[in-house]
Amino acid sequence: MSLSEDERLNLLHQASILDTPPTEEFDAIVRLACSVFDMPMALVSFVDGDRQWFKAEHGLFLKETPREHSFCSHIVQTKSPLVVENADKDSRFSGNTFVRERSVRFYAGVPLSEGETCYGSFCVLDTKNRRFGDRDIEQLRSLARVVVGLIREHRQQSLLREQQRELELKQARFEQTERSAKVGGFEMDLSTGTIIWSDQIYRTVGLPVGKRMTSEEVIGCYAPEERESVRRRIGDVLNGSGAGIDREYRIVTPEGEERWIRVVSDIERLNGEPSRLFGIVQDVSEKVRYEQRLLQAANVDSLTGLANRAAYNAHMERLTAADAPSIGLLLIDVDRLKQVNDILGHATGDLLLKGVASRLDERLGKRGKVFRLGGDEFSVVLDAPASVRRMGSLARHLIEYIGRPLQVAGSTINPTITVGGAISEGMMDAATLSQNADFALYHAKETRRGSYVHYEPSLRSRIARRIQIVREVEAALTEHRMVPHYQPIVGSADGQVWAFEALVRMQRPDGSIVSAAQFHEAFTDPSVTHHITTRMLEQVAVDIRSWIDRGLEFGRVGLNISASDFMRGDLETRIVAAFASRGIPLDKLVLEVTETVFLQGLEDTVATTLQRLRKKGLTVALDDFGTGYASLTHLRSLPVDIIKIDKSFIDTMLVDESSLAIVELVLNLARKLDMKVTAEGVESHRQAMCLLEMGCNTLQGYLFAKPMGRERVGEYLCARKTSVTEKADRPQEEPRLLG
C-alpha cells in the first residue's frame, strides 16, 4: 500500500532532518560519489512540499531549489531510479534550473527510501552527456543505502536529543514543583543504611544540597522533643517491625529557625523482607503557622491578649475530664464599665479593660490562668488544688490591687471589681462549676458590689427567690399594681404636716398590699428599678395634682431615687415631663437619695443632676444618713438640703450613748450647714420629746402614721389639722409634742 503525499511529507518532517546544519557524514558521501563516478556534482536531496532541499551537495553550491521541474521530484513520484543522459534534449527537464543555470546535461539518481517512505534522492550530475549502466545504478543504490542509514541514525539521535530535552524539562518542572510545593523525595536502603534525599529536602532542613546523611544526622534535624520517636521509628523499620507513616513533625534548622514538615513514607518489601524505606517530605510551616494564627484568633481575646471564652470552655472541659482535684474558679465583673463608656467613651472603656486584664495577669502569676469571657467579665482558673481560705485571700488581694488608681487616656480611674468564686466537688462538670461561681458573682453584685462572695448551696435558693420576686414585680408593673403609699413627716414643734414620703407598694392580684421590704431584691435589677421610679413619678404627680385641686395642704412629697436612675442619664427629663405636663411646680418634690448611690462611683453625675434640679425648685434629702462609709464627705460635696437620720440610731439613742451622741452630732452639724433634719422611725413619745429638745426639725414614724393609700391622705390631713387646732387652743404650762 503506497503512501499519500501528505503521509510522505509528514514522515519526512518527523525525520527532523530538513533545514539542519551540514554534517561531515553526509558531506563525505557526496564527495565519495563524485570520486566513484568521476562526476563534478553530487547531491543528497530531500523533496519537500514545494522545494527540494539539499542535506549535502558537492559542486553545485545551492541549498535548495523549487520542486517544480526538478529531477528528484520524478524519483519521489515513481520511487524508481532516474537516468537522464542528455537533459538539454529531454522535454521533461529542459527548463530545469540545473539545466538552464548550471548547464547540467547528465543526471542519475536513486530513491532514498525507508519502507514505503521516499524522502528524496541520492544523485550525481555532470555538465556533459554521459552513459550510466546497470552496474553504475547498483553502485549508486549502495551509496544511497548508506545515506538512508545516516538518515535513520540522524532521526534516532534527534529522538534521543528530544527525549533528553523532555527529560531535562521534566526534571526542571519536577524541581520547580518541588520548590513550589516544598516537597522532596527520600529513600533509605535498609540493607546498607544509605540515605538519598532530593535537593528540596536539603533546602527544607537547611543543610547543603548533596551532604551525605546518616540516620543520626537525619534524627538531628528534628526538634528535641521529636527525636526519640523518630529514632524508634527508624529502628522499627530496620528490624522489620515498622510501617509507613503520615504525620507532622517540628524541626529546627542549623540557624535555629523553627519549621514543620509532613512525612509520608512506605516500605518496599522483596520476598517478604523490607528492603527500602521511601517517601516524601513536605514543608508545611506556612500551613501550621496559619493554623496557629487561626487557633490564636479563635482562642485569644483581641483587645486584652488574654485567652477568650472558647479557650476557657476548652480549658475547663480538659480539667474536669482529667478529674483534676478541687478546681478553683473565680468569676470577675468590672464594675461601672457602662458608665465609663457612656461618660468617657468606649476607647477609654477599652483601655480600662486592658489595664484590669494586665493587672489580673500580673498579680495572678503562675497560680492560674486568666481569661476574658467578654464585655466586663473575666475568669481565673487556679492551677493548684483550691481551698476556700486561699481563694478568698486571693480574691481580696485582686480586688485591692485592681482598685489602685489607673491613668487612662488622661483621666484617673479607680477600677473596682466584684468577684464570685466556687470550688469543684466530686465529679462536678465544668458547666456546674461555672454556674456555681456565676451564682456567687451574681449575689455579690446584687448585695455586696466591690467584694468577694464564695458559693454556698443556699445561694441557689436565694437567687431563685430573687428571680421569682423580680418576675412578680415585673408583672405588677405591667398590670399597674405598683402603687405609692404616703407616710407623713411632721413638724416636731407644732405637729403640722410638713411633707409626705411616697413609698412604693405592690398590690397583689387578691388586693393585699406588700411592703417594699418584702420585694427589696427586685431593686437590685436596674431595669426594674428604672421602671418603678417612672411609675412612681407618674402616680405621685397625679396625686399631687389632685391634692392641689382639692386645696389640701400637704407640703411636699419625697420620692426615693436609686443609682440606676442616675445611670440612665434621663432622670431630669422624666421628672420634668411628669410634673410639667400637669402644671406642678418642682418645689413640691423632694428627691431622697441614699449614700449607696454615691458609693457606685457616680458622685459627679449625681451631683450635677441634682444641682440642675435644685435650680428648678426641687429639694434634695440625704436618706438613711449615718449608715454609709463617707457621710461627712458627701455633705461637703453634694447639693443636699435635708438630712434624714437613719432609724437605727433613733431606735437605740435612748439606751445607747454612742447613738445619742451621733444624733446630737448630726443635728449640730446640720445647724452649722443650714440644713434641715428629719428623724426617721420615731415610734414613741419619749423619742419624739428627746429629738424636740435636741432641736430636730421634723419627725417621721409610726408614732404619727403608717404609710397610707392616696385615698386616705385627704382624710388624714383633715383629721390632723383638726387635732392640731384643738390642742393649740388648750392652755398648756409648757411646750410639748403635738401628736
Order of alpha helices (4+ residues) and beta strands (2+ residues): alpha-alpha-beta-beta-beta-alpha-beta-alpha-beta-beta-alpha-beta-beta-alpha-alpha-alpha-beta-beta-beta-alpha-alpha-beta-alpha-alpha-beta-beta-alpha-beta-beta-beta-alpha-beta-alpha-beta-beta-beta-alpha-beta-alpha-alpha-beta-alpha-alpha-beta-alpha-beta-alpha-alpha-beta-alpha-beta-alpha
